[in-house]
């Protein structure tokens, strides 16, 4: 990977915080800065499937409250239970053709919702919000 040198002026408080993070984690300031930048870049639409980019582009235009609503949304509990039942039946090799199609549809719907929620959270993080606990968020997907 080719590296570029960038000169950035930082507020003293922020510089000291980054410097302290480098000491505490026993990493160079360069590594801490690179990790911080990499972890806080805005989400890019070219990183998502083409069929999802239009809807995700619309999420970029939402107000923060509306993004939080997307991020906090959950899959319908009845749909989630059916999805789980079909997965168990599939693992046992007992799905008929209709159930295989239903499982594929439910999986696609779940993947779509997880992508929307993840993208909304990434946008909120980029806008400066602290994100909820990952474990609590994962449980919310299945609520």
PLY file of the C-alpha trace (Angstrom):
ply
format ascii 1.0
element vertex 143
property float x
property float y
property float z
element edge 142
property int vertex1
property int vertex2
end_header
0.00 0.00 0.00
1.43 3.35 -1.05
1.52 5.90 1.75
0.88 9.63 1.53
2.12 12.19 4.01
-0.49 14.63 5.23
0.03 17.64 7.46
-2.99 18.29 9.68
-3.48 20.95 12.33
-5.23 19.52 15.40
-6.51 21.21 18.54
-4.09 20.58 21.42
-6.71 18.70 23.42
-7.33 16.28 20.56
-3.61 15.82 19.91
-2.98 14.99 23.58
-5.84 12.51 23.54
-4.42 10.74 20.47
-0.96 10.80 21.99
-2.32 9.27 25.22
-4.13 6.57 23.22
-0.84 5.72 21.53
0.93 5.37 24.88
-1.86 3.32 26.48
-2.13 0.95 23.49
1.66 0.82 23.00
1.33 1.87 19.38
2.86 4.68 17.42
0.92 7.89 17.00
0.86 7.16 13.24
-0.89 3.81 13.85
-3.43 5.37 16.23
-4.18 8.14 13.74
-4.55 5.68 10.86
-6.88 3.43 12.88
-8.92 6.44 13.99
-9.32 7.73 10.45
-10.04 4.28 9.00
-12.68 3.62 11.67
-14.42 6.94 11.16
-14.59 7.34 7.41
-18.08 7.96 6.10
-19.77 4.93 4.57
-19.24 4.67 0.83
-21.97 3.48 -1.50
-19.52 1.70 -3.76
-18.95 -0.73 -0.87
-22.55 -2.02 -1.04
-24.40 -4.15 -3.59
-25.63 -2.07 -6.55
-29.28 -3.05 -5.95
-29.07 -1.54 -2.43
-27.26 1.70 -3.26
-30.35 3.75 -4.15
-32.09 3.11 -0.85
-28.88 3.62 1.11
-28.22 6.87 -0.74
-31.61 8.05 0.53
-30.52 7.22 4.09
-27.65 9.70 3.73
-30.22 12.48 3.34
-32.24 11.61 6.45
-32.29 13.68 9.60
-30.56 12.16 12.60
-33.83 11.22 14.32
-34.98 9.34 11.23
-31.64 7.52 11.00
-31.97 6.47 14.64
-35.42 5.08 13.82
-33.90 2.96 11.03
-31.05 1.87 13.32
-33.47 0.86 16.08
-35.89 -0.97 13.81
-36.26 -4.69 14.34
-37.42 -7.65 12.33
-40.98 -8.74 12.93
-40.78 -11.38 15.71
-43.11 -13.77 13.88
-40.96 -13.49 10.74
-37.78 -14.01 12.78
-39.17 -17.15 14.45
-40.23 -18.57 11.08
-36.78 -17.81 9.66
-35.12 -19.62 12.57
-37.47 -22.61 12.25
-36.70 -22.92 8.55
-32.97 -22.67 9.23
-33.21 -25.53 11.74
-35.25 -27.61 9.32
-32.76 -26.83 6.54
-29.86 -27.95 8.74
-31.69 -31.25 9.15
-32.08 -31.49 5.36
-35.87 -31.55 5.63
-36.99 -28.50 3.59
-39.36 -28.95 0.69
-39.14 -26.74 -2.41
-41.69 -24.19 -1.14
-39.88 -23.89 2.19
-36.54 -23.45 0.42
-37.98 -20.52 -1.51
-39.47 -19.07 1.68
-36.14 -19.41 3.48
-34.34 -17.67 0.62
-36.88 -14.81 0.74
-36.62 -14.45 4.53
-32.83 -14.54 4.38
-32.80 -11.80 1.72
-35.21 -9.66 3.77
-33.12 -10.12 6.91
-29.89 -9.30 5.06
-31.56 -6.19 3.63
-32.68 -4.98 7.04
-29.30 -5.67 8.63
-27.57 -3.73 5.82
-29.96 -0.76 6.27
-29.45 -0.74 10.05
-25.67 -1.05 9.73
-25.51 1.72 7.16
-27.69 3.99 9.31
-25.42 3.33 12.29
-22.32 4.05 10.20
-23.80 7.38 9.08
-24.71 8.27 12.67
-21.21 7.38 13.84
-19.73 9.55 11.12
-22.01 12.38 12.24
-20.44 12.13 15.69
-22.86 10.00 17.67
-21.78 7.31 20.11
-23.16 3.98 19.01
-25.03 1.52 21.22
-23.41 -1.59 22.61
-22.86 -4.08 19.77
-24.32 -7.00 21.74
-27.45 -5.02 22.63
-27.78 -3.97 18.99
-27.47 -7.58 17.79
-30.21 -8.61 20.19
-32.40 -5.81 18.83
-32.14 -7.24 15.31
-33.80 -10.39 16.56
-36.31 -8.71 18.90
0 1
1 2
2 3
3 4
4 5
5 6
6 7
7 8
8 9
9 10
10 11
11 12
12 13
13 14
14 15
15 16
16 17
17 18
18 19
19 20
20 21
21 22
22 23
23 24
24 25
25 26
26 27
27 28
28 29
29 30
30 31
31 32
32 33
33 34
34 35
35 36
36 37
37 38
38 39
39 40
40 41
41 42
42 43
43 44
44 45
45 46
46 47
47 48
48 49
49 50
50 51
51 52
52 53
53 54
54 55
55 56
56 57
57 58
58 59
59 60
60 61
61 62
62 63
63 64
64 65
65 66
66 67
67 68
68 69
69 70
70 71
71 72
72 73
73 74
74 75
75 76
76 77
77 78
78 79
79 80
80 81
81 82
82 83
83 84
84 85
85 86
86 87
87 88
88 89
89 90
90 91
91 92
92 93
93 94
94 95
95 96
96 97
97 98
98 99
99 100
100 101
101 102
102 103
103 104
104 105
105 106
106 107
107 108
108 109
109 110
110 111
111 112
112 113
113 114
114 115
115 116
116 117
117 118
118 119
119 120
120 121
121 122
122 123
123 124
124 125
125 126
126 127
127 128
128 129
129 130
130 131
131 132
132 133
133 134
134 135
135 136
136 137
137 138
138 139
139 140
140 141
141 142
